[in-house]
Amino acid sequence: MSARTTTPWPLVALFTAGYLAAYLLPTTVGRLDAGLPLSATQAGAIGSVLLLSSASAGFLLASRVDRFGPRRLARAGLLLAVAGYGTAALSTALPLVVAGAVLGGFGSGTATTVAATGIAGRPDPHRVTTLGLLGVSALAGALYLTIPHLGPAHGVPLAAIAVTALLVLPLTGRLPARAPATRTVPSAGPLPYRRSGLLLAAAMLFWSLAQNSLWGVSGRIGLTQAGLGEVTVGAVFAVGLGAGLLGVVSAGVLGPRLGRALPIGLGTVLIAGCIAVSAAASDLTSFATGEIAWNTLYPVVLSYVIGLAASMDRRGRWAVLVGSASSLGTACGPLTGSLLSARAGYPAMGLVLAAGLLIVAVPLALVARCPRRSQVVEIPVVEIPVVEIPVPGTAAVEVAAARVTRADVADMADLLAESPSAEDPFTRLPDVGIPVAGIPLDAVPAQREPYGTAGARHAGATTAVSGAEGL
């Protein structure tokens, strides 16, 4: 098994900066509604446009991170986030606010794409994802406690996202300028596990749609239906995100011990119940119960889903595509929640979303049950001692020591992962001999003894062939 590696803090910070916009969505939409001449549906539409722009960055850049380089792409995304969110925060003109939200959303999506690609190439993607969710949950919780005390301006949460991107920018210097040299297979090759990946992406689109349909209107549920103040609603969100930290820590401790199907399937079912309770809340107790329980479970299930997607392709393409599908559902969430609540009311909206989650839990659990490569296994270097193979009629051939490197193991893992059949991954392997010191085994003549007697030469040849087969 691979030894414990150093924590990639630049990736964790980039993940935090990219996901922060989605975590601050309720207060962002609520502030746009209160601070600008917009209806609740129009404010939700701006939130949806922001997240839709973020999702589009993932779809466009999923297979291009290696081409542009992680460092350059991460810097470009963070600069776009600073410029876009900063413009939207400082302006009261509606066209500039919308344009800034679109630009900032694309920057957030770019940062998330680079982070997801880098995390997928780590030996333990679930652990790094857990740290990223811890970071964004802790930061969002602190901001929910702070923002209500910074005035009623619409630009406060947008400015917080811009400042976070600016603070993360110096850490991009520790990202690689180019993709690791071990990735020798072209990134344009076929995606492994195509059917499972497409099913997972489609399921995550509806999963995130249900989650963020409630999340986008949670602030209004607390303010209007439960009759709470902004400070109290912010405190509930902060406590909920704090509980989410405990959930993520628990998921990190458990790791793959419970598999992925149980946390993803059962967690989705429990989330459906939390959404129904939160949407029907009419006082502080019911509102806090639903929101805190939901925020505890949501990042746990999300961490396992991201880890599942990362295990399906070491280059991170499925991690980015599934994350982008999730962002697309997230983008449609605020507008969907606003329309459902406006026409049917919050409790009916909660029941509809809960029923949808129960249906989506089935394909998610089915994909999670399939065995996937969860980490890159590092095999120690093996040396084969020098062996002399006597060949009748020729001089003895000296076979030099052969060495199996980690790059060879990684290339073989990619080849197996891209097999069209998970049950028979060897269908695409070429029928070639394994070279030993540049000499194929099939080039060495078979040992032929005229009388078939056992002797020192026969035993030596048997030992050499056995050692080669051990490769």
Steps between C-alpha positions, in 0.01 A plus 500: 500500500614859446660688783328802646579798282530869575171688508459709180390823669494706177237261360302519824508881490402505132211262572384731780511812281315326217216359712445806722254666260263203518524487881412869533211473253212561749642822638611614151152453354335650809721810486435548128127481567517751788765739369403533135167561323448129434228250580581177679480306173729747321755482781487121482553520125821702552622237744422233242687691228805529728509126566417414140808695392701304756372170360579602142865555596521141617349360181731709280822434693455140617756360256711813453667547839810308385518707181494841670677393818347494851688806624408727211136389493458536876639854494274597212194362682578679825564830319168468319329434833658808658406722205147363456386482863674828577313675219167354610567598862594862427230575241129566543429500125314179423684421169837531673385282790386227263815524286719487810314197631547319169871584483558411864309174462720397208807576712367288787428214261851521356656482847278204590598321177872530572447388859289198398753393239787523746309319774415212265871441439576466872545156661201564731252738331234451770734632770589814303134558413414474869757766585362728228145463630624569852664819379201635308253402776706672769548816294133519399390447860722786617365725225138421591575624850683810374302623197184608690715743702655666192192691383216422262687562173449240228872480424628372837486125421628563147792699639577216743531257208726742312727552801529123552609452138756779541645338814531161330674644194858493644465127577470418130878539473529158662288334232682326212548704186436193288334164548714229667725315259350165599184580305625362173162394359338788306220671689282471191479122546169331571341547840494185714175377657298709256154366583555519876646848468210631294250350743683655794513841330128493417407392852719770654335766286159423655654438844654848506186652348293375794758607757540852372134556424458502877837662577424791268178586687601390851565859601152605394344201678664608824412868455143473372354162593682441831496870594869526594743790468803508272742461791313192625482346153872563452572337835298192401693472174830539686408227749387280212830545319681434827310174531599432140863524611439219748334297228791549262751412773305181569498416129875559486558270797280225360639534149417196284423270797127513434544498124332771295155359430378519862610859575375628163171308483393519865632854534287617206189342654564678831562829319159466334336489845700803619389703198133422567538606866689821419258608225202459734665687792282754676717584803861507613506140626376333182704732276821440694442124521450459127783732395759367747425133425503568129829692510653219702418236240543697177883535502543140613313363197668755271848394614428136417354590160802714408730221616304250290529717189872556560562124528352441154774687312845592630516805271199647676273527198205326666559698819472824302205388285302365796584815696387714208174305473454559872570871447244506220239361739616748761459780246141404425420459869429860609267566207326163542451555870368850444248384238381199701461697821322786323243270342456221757643636825806393695360177657382363164833594345676298772288192432567516126875534554505218756319264262748581225795424730356161593488410131853627432642302794455174305737566204751668730520191719521270198798685354667514841471121540716430195867444594728782390864579536496717813868586510826459316694212653870558521703180455855492634779483244586138425839400368573173322855380555738437212442154356700325233290304250720260307385447143634200304733602220534865611679696768325555833265798499528721803160636602527832691284583800149611406311762696126562526435870565200684640441662161466154343248404769301823447493446123379143544229623744379751238491229235295271724267785603422586139403143414150477345401224742550516875459122520767425240747792502755309294302509176698799374846390612734439203654156468864592548789350684635660818848640428783414736793737450370577152485131390148348461463165669368346183830586331690256723499150348330234706733269690533171314691212652558211263439237767267701734731447800476722806807700580640832611424669166136390504453621857656838419270555204196412712608750765543776243159445344334490843668825591374661179149373563515667842492829320 
